[in-house]
């Protein structure tokens, strides 16, 4: 899910770090946010030039992408390519991105994904060069699409997720170790501090006080067994589409910065269920049908999706409640189920 942070947009850091060539090696969280949110390309240009030159990557134009939790730059020339910078504060995202790109090099997928070009460190910040994936961002187009287009995109995304989850995770390497979660321990830890965490995030009432009662009254499944490579963040801003004679079709997936390896594929269903379906039962079921998931026990699936969304180690619930139609009108999580994961009448 998207992570939305408050930023003071404090520019005082420019006195100490006049350009990205002087990035702080160990920035505090607020400083890292202020630097990332600074969109003035004159600050970033010296670093984008330096890194491209070091890796002998040629281009004629470079621009900063204005959206996203990390600085991303698009280089144009004979071929387009992308640079992503990740501060040391959340270096795990760089590890996840690299794990995803390296795993995906080994398989042929139905949709386009970035290809790793090279990577490294600059003043303790990770940087990753990758290929550019063509397509229009679904987030900007979604409100204008027909119901048929939305359902087809959901079905295609389900197919892609199933294909992604079939990638063999048999050999444990240094790369895969970075993103393998101890699933039972993670769920236990998240369950233990869920109220405090969501309180610190400012979760609105009555949803904050209803967290414990809701979770206490459902069966949270802690699945174990075979691991799956899971993107976890398949919301419209990470999906690319193209217009065809048959309508708008899904063609690419980007941003593997929150990818994990865990045994529960249902964790993948949460972002599409919330932010692609947007309370539309038909769209959500098309996603599940594309995946080939047996959802005869609808209530159990809804509760598992709800639990994993509430216990999620990333993401911000107020954004979800204010984005999914009617969700913030519910009197608690039980009522919100019908909007957030629309399967049961």
DRENROFI-924122 format. One record per residue (C-alpha): residue number from 0; x, y, z; residue in one letter. Coordinates in pm, 1 decimal, padded with zeros to 6 digits, always signed. Example, Ala and Ser with C-alpha at 12.3 -4.5 7.8 and 13.67 -1.06 7.14 Angstrom:
+-----+----------+----------+----------+----+
:   i :        X :        Y :        Z : aa :
+-----+----------+----------+----------+----+
:   0 : +01230.0 : -00450.0 : +00780.0 :  A :
:   1 : +01367.0 : -00106.0 : +00714.0 :  S :
+-----+----------+----------+----------+----+
//
This chain:
+-----+----------+----------+----------+----+
:   i :        X :        Y :        Z : aa :
+-----+----------+----------+----------+----+
:   0 : +00000.0 : +00000.0 : +00000.0 :  X :
:   1 : +00115.5 : +00356.9 : -00050.8 :  X :
:   2 : +00287.7 : +00510.9 : +00249.3 :  X :
:   3 : +00197.3 : +00875.3 : +00297.8 :  X :
:   4 : +00413.5 : +01077.5 : +00532.4 :  X :
:   5 : +00386.1 : +01429.2 : +00661.7 :  X :
:   6 : +00676.5 : +01652.2 : +00562.2 :  X :
:   7 : +00763.9 : +01992.0 : +00701.4 :  X :
:   8 : +00942.7 : +02076.4 : +00375.2 :  X :
:   9 : +01225.5 : +02224.7 : +00580.7 :  X :
:  10 : +01494.0 : +02349.1 : +00343.5 :  X :
:  11 : +01751.4 : +02431.2 : +00610.7 :  X :
:  12 : +01939.7 : +02113.4 : +00515.5 :  X :
:  13 : +02063.5 : +02293.7 : +00202.8 :  X :
:  14 : +02313.4 : +02490.7 : +00412.5 :  X :
:  15 : +02490.2 : +02166.3 : +00505.6 :  X :
:  16 : +02406.6 : +01962.7 : +00194.6 :  X :
:  17 : +02392.9 : +02205.6 : -00099.3 :  X :
:  18 : +02359.3 : +01926.4 : -00354.8 :  X :
:  19 : +02294.5 : +01553.0 : -00364.4 :  X :
:  20 : +02668.5 : +01499.1 : -00393.3 :  X :
:  21 : +02674.8 : +01579.9 : -00020.0 :  X :
:  22 : +02394.1 : +01350.9 : +00092.4 :  X :
:  23 : +02417.1 : +01278.6 : +00468.1 :  X :
:  24 : +02541.8 : +00927.6 : +00532.7 :  X :
:  25 : +02321.9 : +00870.5 : +00839.8 :  X :
:  26 : +02026.1 : +01109.1 : +00819.7 :  X :
:  27 : +01757.4 : +01116.3 : +01085.0 :  X :
:  28 : +01410.9 : +01022.9 : +00959.7 :  X :
:  29 : +01279.3 : +01379.4 : +00926.0 :  X :
:  30 : +01592.4 : +01493.1 : +00745.0 :  X :
:  31 : +01569.8 : +01201.9 : +00501.2 :  X :
:  32 : +01206.1 : +01292.6 : +00431.4 :  X :
:  33 : +01288.8 : +01659.7 : +00374.4 :  X :
:  34 : +01564.8 : +01569.4 : +00130.0 :  X :
:  35 : +01348.8 : +01318.1 : -00058.8 :  X :
:  36 : +01060.1 : +01564.0 : -00084.2 :  X :
:  37 : +01286.3 : +01834.4 : -00229.6 :  X :
:  38 : +01196.6 : +01823.3 : -00598.7 :  X :
:  39 : +01429.4 : +02096.3 : -00727.7 :  X :
:  40 : +01623.5 : +01905.3 : -00993.9 :  X :
:  41 : +01924.2 : +02136.9 : -00964.2 :  X :
:  42 : +01988.8 : +01971.1 : -00625.6 :  X :
:  43 : +01981.7 : +01619.6 : -00772.6 :  X :
:  44 : +02140.9 : +01678.7 : -01116.1 :  X :
:  45 : +02508.2 : +01651.5 : -01008.2 :  X :
:  46 : +02446.2 : +01307.9 : -00857.0 :  X :
:  47 : +02239.3 : +01177.4 : -01147.7 :  X :
:  48 : +02518.8 : +01283.8 : -01382.7 :  X :
:  49 : +02793.1 : +01135.0 : -01166.4 :  X :
:  50 : +02629.8 : +00792.8 : -01125.1 :  X :
:  51 : +02538.7 : +00759.9 : -01493.2 :  X :
:  52 : +02892.9 : +00855.3 : -01592.3 :  X :
:  53 : +03048.7 : +00605.2 : -01350.7 :  X :
:  54 : +02842.8 : +00324.3 : -01504.6 :  X :
:  55 : +02893.7 : +00447.7 : -01862.2 :  X :
:  56 : +02522.7 : +00497.7 : -01915.7 :  X :
:  57 : +02450.1 : +00747.5 : -02191.3 :  X :
:  58 : +02145.0 : +00969.8 : -02213.6 :  X :
:  59 : +02026.6 : +01303.6 : -02348.0 :  X :
:  60 : +01773.9 : +01403.5 : -02082.7 :  X :
:  61 : +01704.7 : +01324.8 : -01717.5 :  X :
:  62 : +01396.1 : +01418.5 : -01514.9 :  X :
:  63 : +01276.9 : +01357.2 : -01159.4 :  X :
:  64 : +00953.8 : +01165.1 : -01102.6 :  X :
:  65 : +00746.4 : +01374.1 : -00863.9 :  X :
:  66 : +00556.7 : +01085.2 : -00701.0 :  X :
:  67 : +00686.8 : +00808.2 : -00479.4 :  X :
:  68 : +00844.4 : +00746.8 : -00142.4 :  X :
:  69 : +01199.3 : +00755.9 : -00285.8 :  X :
:  70 : +01372.0 : +00976.1 : -00544.1 :  X :
:  71 : +01326.7 : +00824.7 : -00890.8 :  X :
:  72 : +01472.9 : +00963.9 : -01212.4 :  X :
:  73 : +01398.8 : +00879.1 : -01575.2 :  X :
:  74 : +01683.2 : +00902.0 : -01827.2 :  X :
:  75 : +01598.4 : +00936.7 : -02195.6 :  X :
:  76 : +01818.4 : +00866.0 : -02495.5 :  X :
:  77 : +01851.6 : +00574.9 : -02734.4 :  X :
:  78 : +01696.9 : +00372.9 : -02453.5 :  X :
:  79 : +01510.5 : +00482.4 : -02143.7 :  X :
:  80 : +01627.4 : +00374.1 : -01801.9 :  X :
:  81 : +01548.7 : +00456.2 : -01440.4 :  X :
:  82 : +01751.2 : +00543.7 : -01131.6 :  X :
:  83 : +01605.4 : +00485.7 : -00784.2 :  X :
:  84 : +01774.4 : +00624.2 : -00472.4 :  X :
:  85 : +01697.5 : +00482.0 : -00128.1 :  X :
:  86 : +01819.3 : +00646.1 : +00194.1 :  X :
:  87 : +01981.1 : +00428.7 : +00463.6 :  X :
:  88 : +01672.7 : +00481.6 : +00683.9 :  X :
:  89 : +01477.7 : +00228.8 : +00477.9 :  X :
:  90 : +01751.5 : +00035.2 : +00302.4 :  X :
:  91 : +01530.8 : -00274.7 : +00330.4 :  X :
:  92 : +01336.3 : -00138.2 : +00033.9 :  X :
:  93 : +01650.9 : -00147.3 : -00176.9 :  X :
:  94 : +01717.7 : -00504.5 : -00067.9 :  X :
:  95 : +01362.6 : -00603.3 : -00161.5 :  X :
:  96 : +01385.3 : -00429.0 : -00497.4 :  X :
:  97 : +01713.0 : -00600.8 : -00581.7 :  X :
:  98 : +01580.9 : -00938.8 : -00468.4 :  X :
:  99 : +01277.0 : -00896.9 : -00689.4 :  X :
: 100 : +01471.1 : -00785.8 : -00995.6 :  X :
: 101 : +01722.0 : -01070.5 : -00960.5 :  X :
: 102 : +01451.8 : -01334.2 : -00909.2 :  X :
: 103 : +01250.5 : -01208.7 : -01204.8 :  X :
: 104 : +01553.2 : -01231.3 : -01434.4 :  X :
: 105 : +01512.5 : -01609.3 : -01413.7 :  X :
: 106 : +01151.8 : -01632.2 : -01535.7 :  X :
: 107 : +00935.1 : -01527.1 : -01825.8 :  X :
: 108 : +00630.6 : -01330.7 : -01713.9 :  X :
: 109 : +00313.7 : -01229.4 : -01893.0 :  X :
: 110 : +00366.0 : -00863.3 : -01794.5 :  X :
: 111 : +00668.9 : -00638.7 : -01829.7 :  X :
: 112 : +00878.8 : -00573.0 : -01519.0 :  X :
: 113 : +01199.7 : -00370.4 : -01477.0 :  X :
: 114 : +01530.9 : -00533.3 : -01562.9 :  X :
: 115 : +01827.9 : -00471.2 : -01336.1 :  X :
: 116 : +02111.6 : -00278.2 : -01501.9 :  X :
: 117 : +02345.0 : -00211.8 : -01208.1 :  X :
: 118 : +02341.3 : -00097.5 : -00847.4 :  X :
: 119 : +02565.6 : +00033.1 : -00573.7 :  X :
: 120 : +02602.8 : +00270.4 : -00278.3 :  X :
: 121 : +02670.7 : +00641.9 : -00261.7 :  X :
: 122 : +02733.3 : +00792.7 : +00082.7 :  X :
: 123 : +02543.2 : +00502.4 : +00236.3 :  X :
: 124 : +02240.4 : +00556.6 : +00008.7 :  X :
: 125 : +02146.8 : +00265.5 : -00217.2 :  X :
: 126 : +02103.9 : +00333.2 : -00585.1 :  X :
: 127 : +01958.2 : +00103.9 : -00847.6 :  X :
: 128 : +01962.1 : +00149.9 : -01224.4 :  X :
: 129 : +01691.5 : -00047.0 : -01404.0 :  X :
: 130 : +01517.6 : -00053.5 : -01738.9 :  X :
: 131 : +01216.2 : +00168.2 : -01804.6 :  X :
: 132 : +00881.1 : -00008.2 : -01833.7 :  X :
: 133 : +00653.7 : +00150.2 : -02094.6 :  X :
: 134 : +00289.4 : +00221.3 : -02021.9 :  X :
: 135 : +00047.6 : +00468.2 : -01868.0 :  X :
: 136 : +00010.3 : +00475.4 : -01492.5 :  X :
: 137 : -00317.7 : +00311.1 : -01397.4 :  X :
: 138 : -00373.5 : +00543.0 : -01100.4 :  X :
: 139 : -00425.6 : +00842.1 : -01329.2 :  X :
: 140 : -00654.9 : +00653.2 : -01567.8 :  X :
: 141 : -00862.8 : +00443.6 : -01329.9 :  X :
: 142 : -01149.8 : +00692.4 : -01277.5 :  X :
: 143 : -01202.6 : +00716.5 : -01655.6 :  X :
: 144 : -01206.0 : +00345.3 : -01739.0 :  X :
: 145 : -01510.0 : +00138.5 : -01824.0 :  X :
: 146 : -01627.8 : -00135.2 : -01591.5 :  X :
: 147 : -01521.9 : -00391.4 : -01850.6 :  X :
: 148 : -01168.6 : -00250.4 : -01863.6 :  X :
: 149 : -01138.6 : -00252.6 : -01484.0 :  X :
: 150 : -01256.0 : -00613.4 : -01463.8 :  X :
: 151 : -01014.6 : -00725.7 : -01734.6 :  X :
: 152 : -00723.0 : -00547.6 : -01565.3 :  X :
: 153 : -00816.0 : -00714.8 : -01236.0 :  X :
: 154 : -00828.0 : -01055.6 : -01404.2 :  X :
: 155 : -00488.8 : -00997.9 : -01568.6 :  X :
: 156 : -00341.7 : -00888.1 : -01237.0 :  X :
: 157 : -00470.8 : -01205.1 : -01071.9 :  X :
: 158 : -00304.0 : -01413.1 : -01342.5 :  X :
: 159 : +00021.5 : -01224.6 : -01291.2 :  X :
: 160 : +00011.0 : -01276.2 : -00913.5 :  X :
: 161 : -00039.2 : -01649.4 : -00955.9 :  X :
: 162 : +00254.4 : -01662.5 : -01196.5 :  X :
: 163 : +00466.5 : -01457.5 : -00956.5 :  X :
: 164 : +00385.5 : -01687.6 : -00666.8 :  X :
: 165 : +00493.6 : -01992.6 : -00865.8 :  X :
: 166 : +00854.6 : -01874.5 : -00889.9 :  X :
: 167 : +01053.3 : -02147.3 : -00710.6 :  X :
: 168 : +01200.9 : -02035.6 : -00378.6 :  X :
: 169 : +01406.6 : -02346.1 : -00320.6 :  X :
: 170 : +01760.5 : -02217.5 : -00282.8 :  X :
: 171 : +01826.9 : -01979.8 : +00003.7 :  X :
: 172 : +02088.4 : -01726.8 : -00105.3 :  X :
: 173 : +02214.9 : -01404.6 : +00045.2 :  X :
: 174 : +01974.9 : -01221.0 : -00183.7 :  X :
: 175 : +01660.0 : -01410.4 : -00087.9 :  X :
: 176 : +01751.3 : -01412.4 : +00282.2 :  X :
: 177 : +01707.9 : -01035.2 : +00282.3 :  X :
: 178 : +01332.4 : -01059.8 : +00226.8 :  X :
: 179 : +01228.9 : -01394.5 : +00378.2 :  X :
: 180 : +01002.5 : -01322.3 : +00673.9 :  X :
: 181 : +00962.1 : -01542.8 : +00976.2 :  X :
: 182 : +00588.6 : -01534.9 : +00923.9 :  X :
: 183 : +00466.3 : -01661.6 : +01265.4 :  X :
: 184 : +00698.0 : -01424.4 : +01451.1 :  X :
: 185 : +00603.5 : -01127.7 : +01231.9 :  X :
: 186 : +00230.9 : -01182.9 : +01287.6 :  X :
: 187 : +00285.8 : -01230.2 : +01659.0 :  X :
: 188 : +00489.9 : -00911.6 : +01689.9 :  X :
: 189 : +00245.6 : -00708.9 : +01482.7 :  X :
: 190 : -00045.5 : -00843.6 : +01684.0 :  X :
: 191 : +00129.6 : -00752.0 : +02007.2 :  X :
: 192 : +00185.9 : -00385.0 : +01923.6 :  X :
: 193 : -00096.0 : -00318.8 : +01678.6 :  X :
: 194 : -00282.6 : -00069.7 : +01897.4 :  X :
: 195 : +00026.8 : +00132.7 : +01983.4 :  X :
: 196 : +00146.2 : +00139.5 : +01623.2 :  X :
: 197 : -00185.5 : +00251.6 : +01479.5 :  X :
: 198 : -00235.0 : +00501.9 : +01761.6 :  X :
: 199 : +00100.3 : +00660.5 : +01675.2 :  X :
: 200 : -00012.9 : +00681.9 : +01312.5 :  X :
: 201 : -00323.5 : +00870.4 : +01425.2 :  X :
: 202 : -00581.2 : +00610.3 : +01325.3 :  X :
: 203 : -00924.6 : +00767.5 : +01350.5 :  X :
: 204 : -01203.6 : +00653.2 : +01578.3 :  X :
: 205 : -01397.8 : +00431.6 : +01609.5 :  X :
: 206 : -01147.5 : +00219.3 : +01417.4 :  X :
: 207 : -00863.3 : +00256.7 : +01667.7 :  X :
: 208 : -01062.4 : +00136.0 : +01966.9 :  X :
: 209 : -01217.2 : -00141.3 : +01755.6 :  X :
: 210 : -00883.0 : -00295.5 : +01654.8 :  X :
: 211 : -00848.1 : -00531.2 : +01949.9 :  X :
: 212 : -01215.3 : -00639.1 : +01965.6 :  X :
: 213 : -01223.9 : -00710.5 : +01592.0 :  X :
: 214 : -00900.9 : -00911.0 : +01585.2 :  X :
: 215 : -01002.4 : -01102.3 : +01898.8 :  X :
: 216 : -01321.3 : -01220.5 : +01729.8 :  X :
: 217 : -01182.9 : -01357.8 : +01405.8 :  X :
: 218 : -00964.4 : -01655.1 : +01322.3 :  X :
: 219 : -00628.8 : -01521.5 : +01201.7 :  X :
: 220 : -00464.1 : -01797.6 : +01001.3 :  X :
: 221 : -00086.6 : -01823.6 : +01035.7 :  X :
: 222 : -00009.0 : -02022.5 : +00723.8 :  X :
: 223 : +00313.4 : -02217.6 : +00702.8 :  X :
: 224 : +00473.0 : -02429.8 : +00434.3 :  X :
: 225 : +00602.0 : -02334.6 : +00090.8 :  X :
: 226 : +00719.3 : -01978.1 : +00050.4 :  X :
: 227 : +00601.7 : -01743.1 : -00223.1 :  X :
: 228 : +00760.6 : -01431.1 : -00367.6 :  X :
: 229 : +00502.6 : -01158.9 : -00308.0 :  X :
: 230 : +00502.9 : -00802.9 : -00441.4 :  X :
: 231 : +00267.5 : -00682.5 : -00158.1 :  X :
: 232 : +00208.7 : -00338.3 : -00312.6 :  X :
: 233 : -00001.9 : -00394.1 : -00623.6 :  X :
: 234 : -00201.5 : -00072.9 : -00608.5 :  X :
: 235 : -00282.6 : +00125.0 : -00927.1 :  X :
: 236 : +00021.6 : +00354.9 : -00901.7 :  X :
: 237 : +00247.0 : +00050.0 : -00950.4 :  X :
: 238 : +00052.4 : -00085.6 : -01247.0 :  X :
: 239 : +00106.8 : +00018.4 : -01608.9 :  X :
: 240 : -00149.4 : -00012.2 : -01887.0 :  X :
: 241 : -00179.6 : +00044.7 : -02260.7 :  X :
: 242 : -00474.6 : +00124.7 : -02482.7 :  X :
: 243 : -00556.5 : -00148.4 : -02735.0 :  X :
: 244 : -00829.7 : -00212.5 : -02989.5 :  X :
: 245 : -01001.5 : -00426.5 : -02724.5 :  X :
: 246 : -00973.3 : -00167.4 : -02447.8 :  X :
: 247 : -00720.0 : -00071.7 : -02182.0 :  X :
: 248 : -00505.1 : -00366.6 : -02081.7 :  X :
: 249 : -00250.6 : -00427.6 : -01806.8 :  X :
: 250 : +00102.4 : -00447.6 : -01946.6 :  X :
: 251 : +00352.6 : -00381.5 : -01667.6 :  X :
: 252 : +00426.0 : -00390.2 : -01294.7 :  X :
: 253 : +00686.3 : -00176.1 : -01118.8 :  X :
: 254 : +00826.6 : -00105.3 : -00771.8 :  X :
: 255 : +00928.4 : -00419.2 : -00586.9 :  X :
: 256 : +01053.8 : -00218.3 : -00289.3 :  X :
: 257 : +00808.1 : -00380.8 : -00047.3 :  X :
: 258 : +00843.1 : -00734.8 : -00182.2 :  X :
: 259 : +00871.3 : -01021.1 : +00066.0 :  X :
: 260 : +00893.0 : -01398.2 : +00072.7 :  X :
: 261 : +00632.7 : -01560.3 : +00296.5 :  X :
: 262 : +00395.1 : -01860.6 : +00296.2 :  X :
: 263 : +00061.9 : -01675.5 : +00270.0 :  X :
: 264 : -00039.5 : -01571.7 : -00084.0 :  X :
: 265 : -00347.9 : -01396.6 : +00057.4 :  X :
: 266 : -00117.6 : -01116.0 : +00169.9 :  X :
: 267 : -00090.2 : -01029.2 : -00199.6 :  X :
: 268 : -00466.1 : -00990.9 : -00229.7 :  X :
: 269 : -00492.0 : -00700.1 : +00013.0 :  X :
: 270 : -00370.2 : -00411.7 : -00206.6 :  X :
: 271 : -00572.5 : -00510.3 : -00517.6 :  X :
: 272 : -00875.9 : -00581.6 : -00299.8 :  X :
: 273 : -00857.1 : -00242.4 : -00136.1 :  X :
: 274 : -00718.8 : -00002.6 : -00395.0 :  X :
: 275 : -00804.6 : -00157.7 : -00731.2 :  X :
: 276 : -01146.9 : -00298.1 : -00649.4 :  X :
: 277 : -01241.1 : +00012.0 : -00447.4 :  X :
: 278 : -01546.8 : -00156.9 : -00296.3 :  X :
: 279 : -01652.7 : -00318.9 : -00625.4 :  X :
: 280 : -01730.9 : -00687.2 : -00570.7 :  X :
: 281 : -01709.5 : -00779.2 : -00939.4 :  X :
: 282 : -01360.4 : -00632.2 : -00976.5 :  X :
: 283 : -01233.5 : -00814.6 : -00667.0 :  X :
: 284 : -01381.2 : -01146.7 : -00779.1 :  X :
: 285 : -01228.1 : -01101.7 : -01124.1 :  X :
: 286 : -00889.9 : -01066.0 : -00956.4 :  X :
: 287 : -00946.5 : -01384.2 : -00755.2 :  X :
: 288 : -01070.8 : -01569.0 : -01065.2 :  X :
: 289 : -00763.1 : -01462.4 : -01259.5 :  X :
: 290 : -00550.0 : -01599.1 : -00977.6 :  X :
: 291 : -00750.3 : -01921.9 : -00973.1 :  X :
: 292 : -00815.4 : -01890.7 : -00600.1 :  X :
: 293 : -01089.2 : -02099.9 : -00440.4 :  X :
: 294 : -01296.7 : -01853.0 : -00239.1 :  X :
: 295 : -01596.2 : -02065.2 : -00151.9 :  X :
: 296 : -01546.4 : -01975.5 : +00213.7 :  X :
: 297 : -01588.3 : -01606.0 : +00146.2 :  X :
: 298 : -01614.8 : -01490.6 : +00504.8 :  X :
: 299 : -01292.5 : -01665.3 : +00600.9 :  X :
: 300 : -01109.3 : -01503.2 : +00309.4 :  X :
: 301 : -01248.9 : -01159.7 : +00394.9 :  X :
: 302 : -01137.1 : -01193.4 : +00755.9 :  X :
: 303 : -00788.9 : -01308.2 : +00655.2 :  X :
: 304 : -00756.1 : -01013.2 : +00416.6 :  X :
: 305 : -00879.3 : -00778.6 : +00687.7 :  X :
: 306 : -00643.3 : -00920.7 : +00950.0 :  X :
: 307 : -00339.1 : -00901.8 : +00721.8 :  X :
: 308 : -00427.8 : -00544.8 : +00626.1 :  X :
: 309 : -00458.7 : -00439.6 : +00989.5 :  X :
: 310 : -00142.6 : -00622.2 : +01095.7 :  X :
: 311 : +00055.5 : -00511.7 : +00792.2 :  X :
: 312 : +00404.2 : -00386.3 : +00880.3 :  X :
: 313 : +00376.0 : -00105.4 : +00622.9 :  X :
: 314 : +00089.9 : +00111.0 : +00511.2 :  X :
: 315 : -00138.8 : +00370.9 : +00665.4 :  X :
: 316 : -00498.8 : +00279.4 : +00749.5 :  X :
: 317 : -00646.4 : +00630.2 : +00745.9 :  X :
: 318 : -00555.3 : +00655.0 : +00378.5 :  X :
: 319 : -00736.4 : +00328.3 : +00310.1 :  X :
: 320 : -01046.2 : +00434.4 : +00502.2 :  X :
: 321 : -01061.5 : +00766.9 : +00319.6 :  X :
: 322 : -00993.5 : +00618.4 : -00025.7 :  X :
: 323 : -01220.7 : +00313.4 : -00041.7 :  X :
: 324 : -01575.9 : +00440.8 : -00100.8 :  X :
: 325 : -01795.0 : +00448.1 : +00213.3 :  X :
: 326 : -01533.9 : +00275.3 : +00430.6 :  X :
: 327 : -01498.1 : +00568.9 : +00668.6 :  X :
: 328 : -01874.3 : +00570.1 : +00730.2 :  X :
: 329 : -01858.9 : +00228.4 : +00899.2 :  X :
: 330 : -01889.5 : +00204.6 : +01277.7 :  X :
: 331 : -01597.9 : -00036.4 : +01305.6 :  X :
: 332 : -01399.8 : -00299.1 : +01119.4 :  X :
: 333 : -01682.0 : -00553.3 : +01102.0 :  X :
: 334 : -01902.4 : -00307.2 : +00916.4 :  X :
: 335 : -01608.3 : -00195.5 : +00704.8 :  X :
: 336 : -01555.6 : -00549.2 : +00571.1 :  X :
: 337 : -01828.4 : -00507.5 : +00310.0 :  X :
: 338 : -01650.7 : -00207.3 : +00159.8 :  X :
: 339 : -01287.0 : -00304.0 : +00200.0 :  X :
: 340 : -01313.0 : -00662.0 : +00071.3 :  X :
: 341 : -01648.1 : -00688.0 : -00105.7 :  X :
: 342 : -01722.7 : -01058.5 : -00126.5 :  X :
: 343 : -02001.8 : -01120.3 : +00122.4 :  X :
: 344 : -02341.2 : -00957.5 : +00092.9 :  X :
+-----+----------+----------+----------+----+
//
